Amino acid sequence: MLIEIADPSQTGEARRKAVAYAEDLRMGAEVCGEIALATTEIATNVIKHAGKGHILLQRIGSNGDLGLRVMGVDHGPGIADIPRALSDGHSTAGSLGKGLGVIRRVSNSFDMYSAPGSGTVISAAFLTGKSNKAVTGASIEVGVISEPIAGETECGDGWGVRKYPNGMALLVVDGLGHGILAAEAAREAEQSLARSTEKSPQNMIQDVHGALKKTRGAAAAIARIDTDERRLHYSGIGNIGGSIVSPGASRGLTSHNGILGHQIQRIQEFALPWNENSILVMHSDGLASRWSLANYPGIWSKHPSIIAALLHRDFSRGRDDVTVLVAKAASVSCAVAGV
């Protein structure tokens, strides 16, 4: 869920929607209070420092817990003194006097990216289980932004994650067009991945093709990361962007022409090296393809949700549904997040 923030009155709207989202997830009163505090502080920072931006509310899951990620995204001047801003009790925007340090303390995981002239992205994750503030688990962490075109409530894009003992499979799908019929195709592709018993992306894509014959069709790509083999296997049909990025290098992932569910000429699987420095980026064509992570100094250590939010902020075309999925080797926190 994306909430535009351009006026102080919208801070309250963001807080109410965040708490309502948390209550739907059956998060307790204490956690809901922490989410209200975090959302208010983040939204106020957006107004005070950047004048406008948006809040992203994302349902997440980690270690069997459900939860909510609250993100603030702006394109303002950035935070000049991040250590001071993170000091417990320091208010960066004259808000409740709590500051980003308190948000970091009460959340299960906290991350942020800010650079002079490049704006700020703040992420605070809250889980239903509060016994352990450190969120640890799988060897791969994932962040996703998926939003419908303005004016639509149904997103014709979709995404999915299927976990394995030695890695995971990741799907990005773009239903033909947008609106309800595109969304039906995207949901069918997501369900196909969820019920698949295949391990090969090529075979998974074949399954998606069969499942989408009753829909208007879609473009889709599936990547499977195998952490034991240190390989990424990839197969795609249609206009889904994919890249493996590491410091100083980027390699595109190939998809063949066609429309899944209707007309395809060839399904092929590619295998590439994968290591602890690799970052996978997959996206629908609602995101322009000219992005480069080299333009974000220090981004390599950030959670994939931060990377996805930055790419969505800076390269969304604004005239189509847009989905950005980012995966990388886990660092301190590990969660799957998606709007």
N, C-alpha and C positions, 0 to 999 in steps of 0.2 A: 504494500500500500504506500503510495506516494502522496504527501501532503505539502502543497505549496505554502511557503512562509514568506510573506512580503509585508506584513502588518503585525504590530504587537498583539492585536486581538486574535490572531491565528495561533498564537502560542497556546492559548487555552483549548482551542479546537484540537491541536496536535496532542496535548496532554490527555484530553477526554478520549480520543480515539485510541491512544496507546493503552490506556487503562482498560477500555472496553475490550480491546484485542486480548490483553492479558487475562481478563476475567473469562473470556470465551475459552481460553486455554486452561482454565481452572487454576490459575496461579493464586497463591494466598494473598491475604490483605497486606502483609508486610512487603512482599515482593511488588505488589501493585503500587504501594506507596513509594518504593524505590524507583519504579519505572516512571511514576508521575514526576518525581524530583528530577530524574535524568532528562526526561523529555522537555520539561520546562527550562532547565538550564541550557540544554543544547539549542532549543528553538530561540531562546533569548540571545544566545551568542550569535546565531545566524543574523538576527535583526540588527543587533548592535554593531557587529563588525562588518557585515557584508550588505546589509540593507534588504537582501532577499536570498532565498535558497529553498531547500526543501528538506522534509523529514521523511525517512524511509522506515517503515515498520515491517519487519521480516520475521516470519515464524521460523524457528530453528530447532534442531535436534542434536543432542550429543550425549553419549553414554546412557542412552535410554531415557533421558529427560527431554521434555518439550520445553520450549522457551520462546523468548521474543528478543530480537535485536533491534535497538533503536539507533538510527544513524542520522546525523545532521550533515548536510552537504551544501557548501556555498562556493562562490567564486570571488570572494573578497580578498583583502590584502594579505591574509595569512596571519599566523601568530608569531610574533617576533621572538618571544622568550618562552619556549615550550616548557622547560623545567619549572619556571615560575608559575605558568598557567596550570601546571599539574600539581602544584603545592596544595595540600589539603587545606581547605578553608579559603583559598584565594579565589575570588570571583573575577573572571575575565571580562564580564560584561555588566557588572553592577546589577546582577539579578538577585537571587535569594541569598547570596553571600556564601553559597556552598562550594561552588567551583568544580572544575573538572577532576580535581583530586578526590573529592568525595564520590563522584560518579565512578571513578576507577575503583574505589574501595568497596562500594556496595554492589557492583556488578560482578558477574562470574568471569567475564573477560572484557577488557577495554583495549581499544587501539585507536590511533589517530594518525592522520597525515596532514601536514601543513608546511607550506613553503612560501617565502616572500613573493607576493604577486600571483600566487597559484591557488589561493583559497585554502579551505580546510574541509576535511572529512573526519567526523568523529563517530566511533562505533562503541556501543555499550550493550553487552549481551546479558540477559537474565534468564535463568533456568528454574524449573519448578523445584528441583532438588537443590537445597542450599547448604548441604552438609560439607561440601568441599568447593571452595571458591575457584580452585584451579580446574579448568576444563581440559581434560586430557583424553587420549584414546587413540583413534586410528592414525595411520602414518600419512594420510592425505587430508588436507582441509580444503573446503570448497566454499565459494561465495557466488551468489547469483543475484542479478537484478533482472526482473522481467515485468514489463509495463505495457499496457495497451496504448494504442494511439489515442490522442486527445479526443474526447467525445464518446469513446467506447468503454463499456464496463467489462466486457469479456476480452481477454487477451488471446489473440490468435497464435501467439508464440507459446512455447512450453519447454520444459526441461525435466530431467530425471537423473537420479543417482541410484545405482545398484551396487551394494558393497559385497566384496569377496574377502576371504582371509588374507589374500596377498595383494589387495588393491581395490579398484572400483571401476565400474563402467559409468560413463557420463553421456547424457543425451541433450542435444539442443534441437528443437523442431520449430519450423515456421509454417503454419497452416496457410494455404493459398489464399491471398487477400487478407481481409481482417474481419472482425465481428464474430457473430455466433457460429457460422459455418466453419470459419477458420479455427475457432476455438475447439469445435468438435473434433476436427482432425488432429489438433495438437494433443487433446486429452486422450484420444485413441492411441497415439504414438507413445505417450507416457505410460499408459496401461500395458502396452505391448512390452516395453522394457521391463516393467515391474513383474510380469508373469513369465518372462523368457527364461528358459533353462540353458540357453546358449552362452558360451564364453567368448566367441569370436564376434567382433563388431560387424563383420561382413554378414554373418548369419543372423545377427540381431536386426540389421537393416533389412534383410530379406523378410524377416517376421513382420517388421513395421510395414513394409510394402504390402504384404497380404492383409494386414489389419486395416489399412487405409483405403482399401478398394471400395468400401461403402461410404467414403467421405469425398470431399472435393479434392483431397490430396495435400501434400506438403513437401517441403524440403526438410531434410534431417541429417544429422551426423552423430555418430557414436564413437567415443574414444574409450579404450580400456587401458588403464594404467596397471602394469604388473610390477610391483615393487621388488619381487624376488628376481625376476628376469632383468629388471631395470630397463624395461621397454614400454613404449606406448604404441598400441595398435589402434588404427583409425580407419573408418569407412564412412563415406557420406554421399548423399545424392542431393543436388540442388545447391542453392546459393546460401550455404552456411559457411561463415568464415572460421578458420581454425589456424592456430599457430602455437608452436612450442618456442618459448622465449627464455633466454638465459642472459646473464650480463654480457653484453658485447655481441650477442648473436640472436637471430630470429629465423625460424624456418616455418614456412607455410605448410598447411596440411591440405591435401588434394581431395576434392569432391568431384564426382562425375555429374554430367548434365542429366536432367530428368525430373519427373514429379512422382514421388512415392505414392502408390495406390493407383497410378494410371499408366504412365509411360516411362520406362527406364531402359537404357541400353546396356549398362554394365554396372555391376557392383564389384568393387575391388577393395581389398584391405591393404593398408600400408603399415609398416613397422619402423619406429624410430627410437633412438636412445632416449632414456629418461633417467635423471639423477636428482640429487637433493637440491640442485640449483635451478631445475627446470620449472617453468610456469606454463601451464596450459591455458590458453584463452580461446573460447568458442563463442560465436555470436551470430545472431540473425542479421539480415541485411538492413534492419532498422538502425544498425550502428555503422557509421562510415568506416572504411577499411584503412584509413591513412594513419591510424594511431601508432604510437611507439612508446613503450615503457621507459625508454631511455630519456624521455622528457620529464620523468618524475624521479629526481634524485632520492635515493634511500628507499624506493618502493619495494625492493626485493625482500625486506624483512617484514613487510606488512601482511596482515591477514587478507586472503583473497576477496573478502567482502569490501575492503577498502579499495582494492584495485578495480573491482567491478564497478563500484560507485564512481570512481574517478573517470573511467572510460565512458560510462553512461552519461555523466555530467558533460564531458567535453566533446563527445563524438556521436551522440544520439542525433539522428537525422530529423526527428520531430514530425515525420509524415508517415510513420508506420509503427506497428508494434515493435518493441525492441527487447531483446534478451541478451545478456552478457553473463557468461559462466567462466569462472576462473578457478583453477585448481593448482595446488602446489604442495610440496612436502610440508608436513606439520611442523610448527615451531612450538610455541608455548600453549596456544589454544587450538582447539579442534572442534569445529561445528559445521554443519551443513545449513546454509541460509539461503532463503529465497523469498522474494516478494510474491 
